[in-house]
């Protein structure tokens, strides 16, 4: 037995004395038995980086004094800071909050550690709001940046760095406060953890007062913003170049002379919250509003002034969204309203005299907000309102109207597309003497088009349709005489 002890010690093994029972005779005796103890504990990996809320499995390896791996040993896990990271009995670390924690594995009095660094959830997207602010020179606008993770959850407390693409036009503070320096544009960028979002800031040319000589609003000085009403004097022309943006701020552009706002297919005009109207002048000094290839939202064009205003309108190839109605008051020359798209906008109300014609052709009407798309309340002395080749998509609303109480009203409404071939449904889209005996007459609408005219804009997915037949509409009341000429 002594030689066994010597042999065991030669291998560096601890030796203890244990009691051994004699399996044959049942006699008891004593003799040596080797018990191998843990000398080192190694945790792997030794350093880990874990995103908040995520987990990481650690492993503990126990070895004897000679570096031999020992299996089946009890290991106890602990964390130095459970507010940062916790660890389960099996060594699974859960990241709780940003910071560091030391994870310890202990077995038979020996320990090993791993340092866990807890990182925040990374930013995947940065969104700046508002995305297209308009700021007058010298004014400020607070922007905000929203940071989100890859699943779209908003992240708070992230560091955001702000920058401007052109500080000669606009500067931005560390908190996202933009200051407009000079007319032009600048891109404001918010960056967090390598991700960025932008806002395109426009510093418009401020406008107010009377344009007493012919003026051109150029792309170079675009955008423009009305800070008060602007008037174009008689005998002068305001020319708006293709590509110009005008922010109306619900102010008026009043035309006593001529407005020539002609865009192109490639470079259209953009108006928002702008009220374009004629001046209160005389028939001998008529105005002209000539607009083409414009996109106008909110605001109005050729709106009523409350007084007599004499002139004419040419409106072509434009899109008008959420606009007020057009009030064509005794135009002094033929008017052309052609190839436009009216979306959730007011209708076209006409009163004519002296042989003047108003041509309403090849327009698309969707969800008109007035009680009609086109109406006429007076046609004196051979004048007329010609309504043809249009598409009236919203079958639940009145398309053409001769209002009650106007004895000289007249409309020609043939060759239009009604979004239905049902004659009774089309009659439901017309308000005339069939609805109120005080109306001036009956609107002739046949023949009808079985499909939209080739020269009329289309709007895929628009509201209304063959199944959206109109309900019976109520008689519409109104003044009992035509407006004074």
VENURLIN-V308198 format. One record per run of one state. SS is the DSSP state (@ for helix, = for strand, . for the rest). FROM is the first residue (numbers start at 1). LEN is the number of residues. If there is no record, write none. Layout:
# VENURLIN-V308198
((SS FROM LEN) (SS FROM LEN))
This chain:
# VENURLIN-V308198
((. 1 1) (@ 2 9) (. 11 4) (= 15 7) (. 22 6) (= 28 7) (. 35 5) (= 40 5) (. 45 2) (= 47 5) (. 52 3) (= 55 3) (. 58 1) (= 59 5) (. 64 5) (= 69 2) (. 71 5) (= 76 4) (. 80 5) (= 85 3) (. 88 4) (= 92 4) (. 96 3) (= 99 9) (. 108 2) (= 110 10) (. 120 5) (= 125 5) (. 130 4) (= 134 1) (. 135 5) (= 140 3) (. 143 1) (= 144 5) (. 149 5) (= 154 2) (. 156 5) (= 161 4) (. 165 5) (= 170 3) (. 173 4) (= 177 4) (. 181 3) (= 184 9) (. 193 2) (= 195 9) (. 204 1) (= 205 7) (. 212 3) (= 215 3) (. 218 6) (= 224 9) (. 233 4) (= 237 4) (. 241 4) (= 245 11) (. 256 2) (= 258 5) (. 263 6) (= 269 10) (. 279 4) (@ 283 3) (. 286 1) (= 287 6) (. 293 1) (= 294 4) (. 298 2) (= 300 2) (. 302 9) (= 311 6) (. 317 2) (= 319 3) (. 322 4) (= 326 4) (. 330 5) (= 335 4) (. 339 2) (= 341 3) (. 344 4) (= 348 5) (. 353 4) (= 357 5) (. 362 2) (= 364 3) (. 367 7) (= 374 6) (. 380 4) (= 384 5) (. 389 2) (= 391 2) (. 393 7) (= 400 2) (. 402 10) (= 412 1) (. 413 4) (= 417 1) (. 418 5) (@ 423 5) (. 428 2) (= 430 2) (. 432 12) (= 444 1) (. 445 4) (= 449 1) (. 450 36))
